[in-house]
Amino acid sequence: MKTSRGKLIVMFGFMTVTLAAYAGEQNSGKAVEKAEMKTSRSQAKSANSTTMADGEVEDVDIEGKSIVLKHGPIKSKTIEMEPMTMPFSVTDAKLLSGVKAGDKVKFTAEYINDEVTITSLKVQK
Ligand SMILES: [Cu+2]
């Protein structure tokens, strides 16, 4: 009785160790997966910062910090949009200084405070 109980404990102990090792393997696998996700996300982020959408200025309201653009496809961290004409907010009115209707622009936009907001804008010469 005493012996078989001891065996059981040993067996159970062994199983626990095996399970722990297995769980450890699973976790390290997940950690690798997470690390890879992080890498691809940061790559996507750096791609976003250089990929600008095309637009043509329809209207500018510097005081209202808004601009109406006929824009091409937008793909950023928070926005994915088909081409259309629509108003945008801007993070800073300075982005609109010297910008006028008819200008061709390149811009980046993100969804900020429930508004599609232009975060950078360059007039194309
Ligand atoms: Cu749009």
Backbone and ligand atoms as CSV (ligand in chain L), in Angstrom:
chain,resi,resn,atom,element,x,y,z
A,1,MET,N,N,0.844,-1.218,0.000
A,1,MET,CA,C,0.000,0.000,0.000
A,1,MET,C,C,0.871,1.256,0.000
A,2,LYS,N,N,1.826,1.194,0.925
A,2,LYS,CA,C,2.699,2.354,1.054
A,2,LYS,C,C,3.506,2.577,-0.248
A,3,THR,N,N,3.927,1.438,-0.811
A,3,THR,CA,C,4.778,1.503,-2.008
A,3,THR,C,C,3.982,2.024,-3.209
A,4,SER,N,N,2.795,1.445,-3.402
A,4,SER,CA,C,2.021,1.836,-4.578
A,4,SER,C,C,1.607,3.314,-4.496
A,5,ARG,N,N,1.377,3.758,-3.290
A,5,ARG,CA,C,1.021,5.177,-3.120
A,5,ARG,C,C,2.203,6.067,-3.518
A,6,GLY,N,N,3.359,5.567,-3.082
A,6,GLY,CA,C,4.578,6.311,-3.434
A,6,GLY,C,C,4.763,6.363,-4.938
A,7,LYS,N,N,4.515,5.231,-5.572
A,7,LYS,CA,C,4.644,5.161,-7.033
A,7,LYS,C,C,3.682,6.160,-7.699
A,8,LEU,N,N,2.472,6.167,-7.155
A,8,LEU,CA,C,1.460,7.062,-7.707
A,8,LEU,C,C,1.921,8.514,-7.632
A,9,ILE,N,N,2.460,8.849,-6.455
A,9,ILE,CA,C,2.915,10.231,-6.279
A,9,ILE,C,C,4.030,10.553,-7.272
A,10,VAL,N,N,4.920,9.583,-7.433
A,10,VAL,CA,C,6.028,9.782,-8.374
A,10,VAL,C,C,5.479,9.962,-9.784
A,11,MET,N,N,4.532,9.086,-10.130
A,11,MET,CA,C,3.938,9.173,-11.455
A,11,MET,C,C,3.232,10.510,-11.666
A,12,PHE,N,N,2.485,10.891,-10.620
A,12,PHE,CA,C,1.759,12.143,-10.717
A,12,PHE,C,C,2.744,13.313,-10.850
A,13,GLY,N,N,3.805,13.172,-10.054
A,13,GLY,CA,C,4.844,14.215,-10.105
A,13,GLY,C,C,5.431,14.306,-11.503
A,14,PHE,N,N,5.664,13.171,-12.094
A,14,PHE,CA,C,6.253,13.126,-13.426
A,14,PHE,C,C,5.311,13.781,-14.444
A,15,MET,N,N,4.018,13.408,-14.299
A,15,MET,CA,C,3.028,13.979,-15.205
A,15,MET,C,C,2.976,15.498,-15.091
A,16,THR,N,N,3.046,15.956,-13.839
A,16,THR,CA,C,2.987,17.405,-13.619
A,16,THR,C,C,4.160,18.099,-14.308
A,17,VAL,N,N,5.324,17.471,-14.130
A,17,VAL,CA,C,6.521,18.055,-14.747
A,17,VAL,C,C,6.370,18.079,-16.265
A,18,THR,N,N,5.864,16.964,-16.798
A,18,THR,CA,C,5.695,16.876,-18.242
A,18,THR,C,C,4.723,17.946,-18.736
A,19,LEU,N,N,3.621,18.061,-18.006
A,19,LEU,CA,C,2.620,19.063,-18.378
A,19,LEU,C,C,3.206,20.466,-18.305
A,20,ALA,N,N,3.980,20.705,-17.237
A,20,ALA,CA,C,4.575,22.030,-17.060
A,20,ALA,C,C,5.529,22.322,-18.214
A,21,ALA,N,N,6.291,21.297,-18.593
A,21,ALA,CA,C,7.244,21.468,-19.687
A,21,ALA,C,C,6.485,21.769,-20.978
A,22,TYR,N,N,5.365,21.036,-21.157
A,22,TYR,CA,C,4.558,21.220,-22.361
A,22,TYR,C,C,3.979,22.630,-22.386
A,23,ALA,N,N,3.434,23.017,-21.194
A,23,ALA,CA,C,2.855,24.352,-21.097
A,23,ALA,C,C,3.923,25.403,-21.363
A,24,GLY,N,N,5.117,25.136,-20.857
A,24,GLY,CA,C,6.217,26.086,-21.056
A,24,GLY,C,C,6.525,26.245,-22.528
A,25,GLU,N,N,6.513,25.102,-23.214
A,25,GLU,CA,C,6.775,25.112,-24.644
A,25,GLU,C,C,5.712,25.943,-25.376
A,26,GLN,N,N,4.455,25.689,-24.975
A,26,GLN,CA,C,3.341,26.412,-25.585
A,26,GLN,C,C,3.524,27.912,-25.384
A,27,ASN,N,N,3.864,28.264,-24.136
A,27,ASN,CA,C,4.010,29.686,-23.813
A,27,ASN,C,C,5.138,30.331,-24.600
A,28,SER,N,N,6.259,29.606,-24.684
A,28,SER,CA,C,7.381,30.205,-25.402
A,28,SER,C,C,7.014,30.330,-26.877
A,29,GLY,N,N,6.204,29.390,-27.364
A,29,GLY,CA,C,5.734,29.471,-28.740
A,29,GLY,C,C,4.895,30.710,-28.939
A,30,LYS,N,N,4.036,30.963,-27.959
A,30,LYS,CA,C,3.183,32.140,-28.025
A,30,LYS,C,C,4.021,33.410,-27.955
A,31,ALA,N,N,5.056,33.348,-27.112
A,31,ALA,CA,C,5.910,34.522,-26.958
A,31,ALA,C,C,6.568,34.861,-28.291
A,32,VAL,N,N,7.000,33.831,-28.985
A,32,VAL,CA,C,7.637,34.036,-30.288
A,32,VAL,C,C,6.626,34.647,-31.253
A,33,GLU,N,N,5.409,34.077,-31.216
A,33,GLU,CA,C,4.344,34.561,-32.078
A,33,GLU,C,C,4.079,36.044,-31.818
A,34,LYS,N,N,4.015,36.382,-30.517
A,34,LYS,CA,C,3.764,37.768,-30.125
A,34,LYS,C,C,4.882,38.672,-30.638
A,35,ALA,N,N,6.103,38.189,-30.470
A,35,ALA,CA,C,7.253,38.993,-30.892
A,35,ALA,C,C,7.181,39.235,-32.397
A,36,GLU,N,N,6.781,38.201,-33.129
A,36,GLU,CA,C,6.666,38.347,-34.577
A,36,GLU,C,C,5.580,39.345,-34.935
A,37,MET,N,N,4.451,39.260,-34.203
A,37,MET,CA,C,3.352,40.190,-34.448
A,37,MET,C,C,3.796,41.622,-34.206
A,38,LYS,N,N,4.555,41.776,-33.123
A,38,LYS,CA,C,5.056,43.103,-32.781
A,38,LYS,C,C,5.910,43.639,-33.922
A,39,THR,N,N,6.767,42.771,-34.437
A,39,THR,CA,C,7.665,43.167,-35.516
A,39,THR,C,C,6.870,43.586,-36.744
A,40,SER,N,N,5.890,42.761,-37.131
A,40,SER,CA,C,5.148,43.091,-38.340
A,40,SER,C,C,4.317,44.358,-38.127
A,41,ARG,N,N,3.871,44.549,-36.871
A,41,ARG,CA,C,3.091,45.756,-36.603
A,41,ARG,C,C,3.980,46.989,-36.710
A,42,SER,N,N,5.194,46.907,-36.173
A,42,SER,CA,C,6.056,48.085,-36.223
A,42,SER,C,C,6.496,48.338,-37.659
A,43,GLN,N,N,6.587,47.255,-38.442
A,43,GLN,CA,C,6.921,47.443,-39.852
A,43,GLN,C,C,5.767,48.145,-40.558
A,44,ALA,N,N,4.539,47.719,-40.237
A,44,ALA,CA,C,3.362,48.338,-40.829
A,44,ALA,C,C,3.310,49.812,-40.445
A,45,LYS,N,N,3.681,50.082,-39.201
A,45,LYS,CA,C,3.638,51.462,-38.712
A,45,LYS,C,C,4.622,52.321,-39.501
A,46,SER,N,N,5.827,51.796,-39.703
A,46,SER,CA,C,6.815,52.595,-40.410
A,46,SER,C,C,6.405,52.750,-41.871
A,47,ALA,N,N,5.704,51.741,-42.414
A,47,ALA,CA,C,5.218,51.840,-43.781
A,47,ALA,C,C,4.153,52.934,-43.863
A,48,ASN,N,N,3.301,52.990,-42.839
A,48,ASN,CA,C,2.246,53.999,-42.811
A,48,ASN,C,C,2.817,55.406,-42.817
A,49,SER,N,N,3.891,55.610,-42.083
A,49,SER,CA,C,4.420,56.948,-41.956
A,49,SER,C,C,4.995,57.445,-43.279
A,50,THR,N,N,5.299,56.535,-44.196
A,50,THR,CA,C,5.858,56.979,-45.465
A,50,THR,C,C,4.824,56.914,-46.596
A,51,THR,N,N,3.797,56.090,-46.445
A,51,THR,CA,C,2.790,55.971,-47.491
A,51,THR,C,C,1.737,57.059,-47.323
A,52,MET,N,N,1.713,57.973,-48.264
A,52,MET,CA,C,0.741,59.060,-48.177
A,52,MET,C,C,-0.339,58.872,-49.228
A,53,ALA,N,N,-1.547,59.304,-48.869
A,53,ALA,CA,C,-2.657,59.207,-49.812
A,53,ALA,C,C,-2.650,60.430,-50.717
A,54,ASP,N,N,-3.224,60.292,-51.903
A,54,ASP,CA,C,-3.332,61.408,-52.837
A,54,ASP,C,C,-4.650,62.132,-52.616
A,55,GLY,N,N,-4.623,63.439,-52.871
A,55,GLY,CA,C,-5.857,64.192,-52.759
A,55,GLY,C,C,-5.818,65.438,-53.613
A,56,GLU,N,N,-7.025,65.957,-53.915
A,56,GLU,CA,C,-7.117,67.233,-54.622
A,56,GLU,C,C,-8.005,68.127,-53.780
A,57,VAL,N,N,-7.517,69.334,-53.505
A,57,VAL,CA,C,-8.228,70.235,-52.599
A,57,VAL,C,C,-9.464,70.825,-53.261
A,58,GLU,N,N,-10.594,70.697,-52.595
A,58,GLU,CA,C,-11.854,71.276,-53.093
A,58,GLU,C,C,-12.162,72.561,-52.334
A,59,ASP,N,N,-11.852,72.556,-51.037
A,59,ASP,CA,C,-12.165,73.713,-50.208
A,59,ASP,C,C,-11.283,73.716,-48.957
A,60,VAL,N,N,-10.915,74.913,-48.489
A,60,VAL,CA,C,-10.075,75.016,-47.290
A,60,VAL,C,C,-10.721,75.973,-46.291
A,61,ASP,N,N,-10.759,75.570,-45.036
A,61,ASP,CA,C,-11.253,76.443,-43.974
A,61,ASP,C,C,-10.218,76.446,-42.850
A,62,ILE,N,N,-9.286,77.415,-42.949
A,62,ILE,CA,C,-8.175,77.439,-41.984
A,62,ILE,C,C,-8.686,77.666,-40.561
A,63,GLU,N,N,-9.608,78.646,-40.398
A,63,GLU,CA,C,-10.128,78.929,-39.048
A,63,GLU,C,C,-10.854,77.719,-38.466
A,64,GLY,N,N,-11.593,77.027,-39.315
A,64,GLY,CA,C,-12.346,75.852,-38.868
A,64,GLY,C,C,-11.499,74.595,-38.808
A,65,LYS,N,N,-10.195,74.768,-39.139
A,65,LYS,CA,C,-9.278,73.633,-39.178
A,65,LYS,C,C,-9.889,72.459,-39.939
A,66,SER,N,N,-10.364,72.767,-41.149
A,66,SER,CA,C,-10.921,71.673,-41.955
A,66,SER,C,C,-10.637,71.895,-43.430
A,67,ILE,N,N,-10.642,70.811,-44.175
A,67,ILE,CA,C,-10.346,70.864,-45.601
A,67,ILE,C,C,-11.197,69.807,-46.289
A,68,VAL,N,N,-11.676,70.154,-47.487
A,68,VAL,CA,C,-12.436,69.164,-48.260
A,68,VAL,C,C,-11.515,68.650,-49.361
A,69,LEU,N,N,-11.348,67.350,-49.382
A,69,LEU,CA,C,-10.466,66.735,-50.369
A,69,LEU,C,C,-11.204,65.693,-51.189
A,70,LYS,N,N,-10.863,65.676,-52.496
A,70,LYS,CA,C,-11.259,64.553,-53.342
A,70,LYS,C,C,-10.058,63.619,-53.198
A,71,HIS,N,N,-10.252,62.541,-52.441
A,71,HIS,CA,C,-9.069,61.742,-52.117
A,71,HIS,C,C,-9.050,60.374,-52.794
A,72,GLY,N,N,-7.843,59.884,-52.965
A,72,GLY,CA,C,-7.628,58.521,-53.462
A,72,GLY,C,C,-7.775,57.556,-52.301
A,73,PRO,N,N,-7.447,56.280,-52.522
A,73,PRO,CA,C,-7.562,55.304,-51.436
A,73,PRO,C,C,-6.695,55.706,-50.241
A,74,ILE,N,N,-7.251,55.519,-49.040
A,74,ILE,CA,C,-6.493,55.812,-47.819
A,74,ILE,C,C,-6.334,54.512,-47.046
A,75,LYS,N,N,-5.107,54.236,-46.665
A,75,LYS,CA,C,-4.885,53.085,-45.784
A,75,LYS,C,C,-3.894,53.504,-44.726
A,76,SER,N,N,-4.381,53.654,-43.507
A,76,SER,CA,C,-3.492,54.019,-42.411
A,76,SER,C,C,-3.782,53.090,-41.240
A,77,LYS,N,N,-3.209,53.410,-40.101
A,77,LYS,CA,C,-3.372,52.573,-38.912
A,77,LYS,C,C,-4.849,52.457,-38.539
A,78,THR,N,N,-5.594,53.560,-38.691
A,78,THR,CA,C,-6.986,53.588,-38.213
A,78,THR,C,C,-8.021,53.775,-39.318
A,79,ILE,N,N,-7.570,54.045,-40.527
A,79,ILE,CA,C,-8.525,54.325,-41.609
A,79,ILE,C,C,-8.235,53.491,-42.848
A,80,GLU,N,N,-9.291,52.970,-43.422
A,80,GLU,CA,C,-9.181,52.336,-44.728
A,80,GLU,C,C,-10.367,52.839,-45.531
A,81,MET,N,N,-10.093,53.549,-46.610
A,81,MET,CA,C,-11.174,54.199,-47.346
A,81,MET,C,C,-10.993,54.142,-48.847
A,82,GLU,N,N,-12.088,54.004,-49.513
A,82,GLU,CA,C,-12.087,54.058,-50.968
A,82,GLU,C,C,-12.059,55.526,-51.379
A,83,PRO,N,N,-11.715,55.780,-52.638
A,83,PRO,CA,C,-11.685,57.177,-53.100
A,83,PRO,C,C,-13.052,57.856,-52.972
A,84,MET,N,N,-13.064,59.126,-52.558
A,84,MET,CA,C,-14.304,59.910,-52.441
A,84,MET,C,C,-13.954,61.367,-52.157
A,85,THR,N,N,-14.963,62.197,-52.149
A,85,THR,CA,C,-14.759,63.599,-51.758
A,85,THR,C,C,-15.404,63.806,-50.401
A,86,MET,N,N,-14.645,64.348,-49.466
A,86,MET,CA,C,-15.151,64.497,-48.099
A,86,MET,C,C,-14.346,65.525,-47.305
A,87,PRO,N,N,-14.946,66.030,-46.207
A,87,PRO,CA,C,-14.199,66.967,-45.360
A,87,PRO,C,C,-13.302,66.220,-44.368
A,88,PHE,N,N,-12.190,66.820,-44.044
A,88,PHE,CA,C,-11.266,66.286,-43.043
A,88,PHE,C,C,-10.997,67.372,-42.002
A,89,SER,N,N,-10.763,66.960,-40.780
A,89,SER,CA,C,-10.222,67.873,-39.774
A,89,SER,C,C,-8.711,67.845,-39.938
A,90,VAL,N,N,-8.043,68.816,-39.363
A,90,VAL,CA,C,-6.576,68.777,-39.344
A,90,VAL,C,C,-6.099,68.935,-37.902
A,91,THR,N,N,-4.966,68.306,-37.595
A,91,THR,CA,C,-4.434,68.390,-36.233
A,91,THR,C,C,-3.967,69.804,-35.930
A,92,ASP,N,N,-3.521,70.502,-36.976
A,92,ASP,CA,C,-2.947,71.832,-36.781
A,92,ASP,C,C,-3.312,72.702,-37.992
A,93,ALA,N,N,-3.864,73.884,-37.736
A,93,ALA,CA,C,-4.260,74.778,-38.823
A,93,ALA,C,C,-3.075,75.132,-39.721
A,94,LYS,N,N,-1.875,75.066,-39.149
A,94,LYS,CA,C,-0.666,75.367,-39.933
A,94,LYS,C,C,-0.532,74.458,-41.150
A,95,LEU,N,N,-1.085,73.249,-41.035
A,95,LEU,CA,C,-1.025,72.311,-42.162
A,95,LEU,C,C,-1.723,72.885,-43.391
A,96,LEU,N,N,-2.656,73.809,-43.167
A,96,LEU,CA,C,-3.458,74.351,-44.275
A,96,LEU,C,C,-2.942,75.675,-44.812
A,97,SER,N,N,-1.898,76.220,-44.185
A,97,SER,CA,C,-1.430,77.520,-44.649
A,97,SER,C,C,-0.797,77.372,-46.032
A,98,GLY,N,N,-1.250,78.227,-46.944
A,98,GLY,CA,C,-0.754,78.184,-48.317
A,98,GLY,C,C,-1.422,77.130,-49.174
A,99,VAL,N,N,-2.376,76.397,-48.599
A,99,VAL,CA,C,-3.073,75.368,-49.363
A,99,VAL,C,C,-4.360,75.968,-49.920
A,100,LYS,N,N,-4.603,75.766,-51.210
A,100,LYS,CA,C,-5.806,76.349,-51.810
A,100,LYS,C,C,-6.516,75.357,-52.722
A,101,ALA,N,N,-7.786,75.690,-53.013
A,101,ALA,CA,C,-8.590,74.823,-53.877
A,101,ALA,C,C,-7.855,74.567,-55.186
A,102,GLY,N,N,-7.891,73.343,-55.642
A,102,GLY,CA,C,-7.238,72.975,-56.899
A,102,GLY,C,C,-5.863,72.366,-56.686
A,103,ASP,N,N,-5.265,72.594,-55.491
A,103,ASP,CA,C,-3.944,72.013,-55.210
A,103,ASP,C,C,-4.026,70.492,-55.150
A,104,LYS,N,N,-2.979,69.868,-55.675
A,104,LYS,CA,C,-2.839,68.409,-55.514
A,104,LYS,C,C,-1.994,68.202,-54.250
A,105,VAL,N,N,-2.446,67.322,-53.410
A,105,VAL,CA,C,-1.719,67.105,-52.147
A,105,VAL,C,C,-1.456,65.623,-51.890
A,106,LYS,N,N,-0.502,65.396,-51.019
A,106,LYS,CA,C,-0.283,64.062,-50.451
A,106,LYS,C,C,-0.502,64.235,-48.956
A,107,PHE,N,N,-1.175,63.266,-48.347
A,107,PHE,CA,C,-1.481,63.429,-46.922
A,107,PHE,C,C,-1.578,62.093,-46.203
A,108,THR,N,N,-1.494,62.193,-44.889
A,108,THR,CA,C,-1.763,61.023,-44.047
A,108,THR,C,C,-2.929,61.398,-43.148
A,109,ALA,N,N,-3.767,60.419,-42.830
A,109,ALA,CA,C,-4.938,60.688,-42.001
A,109,ALA,C,C,-5.155,59.552,-41.002
A,110,GLU,N,N,-5.644,59.912,-39.827
A,110,GLU,CA,C,-5.995,58.922,-38.810
A,110,GLU,C,C,-7.343,59.308,-38.209
A,111,TYR,N,N,-7.980,58.324,-37.604
A,111,TYR,CA,C,-9.260,58.557,-36.946
A,111,TYR,C,C,-8.966,59.044,-35.528
A,112,ILE,N,N,-9.159,60.345,-35.278
A,112,ILE,CA,C,-8.841,60.933,-33.973
A,112,ILE,C,C,-10.075,61.645,-33.423
A,113,ASN,N,N,-10.435,61.371,-32.183
A,113,ASN,CA,C,-11.615,61.983,-31.543
A,113,ASN,C,C,-12.859,61.904,-32.428
A,114,ASP,N,N,-13.123,60.725,-32.971
A,114,ASP,CA,C,-14.306,60.477,-33.804
A,114,ASP,C,C,-14.320,61.266,-35.096
A,115,GLU,N,N,-13.163,61.787,-35.497
A,115,GLU,CA,C,-13.132,62.522,-36.757
A,115,GLU,C,C,-11.974,62.050,-37.614
A,116,VAL,N,N,-12.208,61.989,-38.904
A,116,VAL,CA,C,-11.125,61.672,-39.813
A,116,VAL,C,C,-10.233,62.911,-39.882
A,117,THR,N,N,-9.017,62.747,-39.416
A,117,THR,CA,C,-8.150,63.895,-39.201
A,117,THR,C,C,-6.849,63.760,-39.988
A,118,ILE,N,N,-6.499,64.839,-40.689
A,118,ILE,CA,C,-5.247,64.839,-41.436
A,118,ILE,C,C,-4.095,65.124,-40.477
A,119,THR,N,N,-3.115,64.219,-40.487
A,119,THR,CA,C,-1.985,64.370,-39.563
A,119,THR,C,C,-0.749,64.956,-40.246
A,120,SER,N,N,-0.704,64.852,-41.575
A,120,SER,CA,C,0.353,65.525,-42.319
A,120,SER,C,C,-0.150,65.779,-43.731
A,121,LEU,N,N,0.328,66.855,-44.329
A,121,LEU,CA,C,-0.151,67.229,-45.663
A,121,LEU,C,C,0.922,67.999,-46.420
A,122,LYS,N,N,1.131,67.594,-47.664
A,122,LYS,CA,C,2.124,68.278,-48.491
A,122,LYS,C,C,1.511,68.597,-49.837
A,123,VAL,N,N,1.679,69.851,-50.274
A,123,VAL,CA,C,1.190,70.227,-51.596
A,123,VAL,C,C,2.196,69.708,-52.615
A,124,GLN,N,N,1.680,69.085,-53.673
A,124,GLN,CA,C,2.537,68.573,-54.744
A,124,GLN,C,C,2.742,69.678,-55.773
A,125,LYS,N,N,4.006,69.934,-56.125
A,125,LYS,CA,C,4.271,70.967,-57.115
A,125,LYS,C,C,4.319,70.351,-58.505
L,1,CU,CU,CU,-13.127,59.386,-47.479
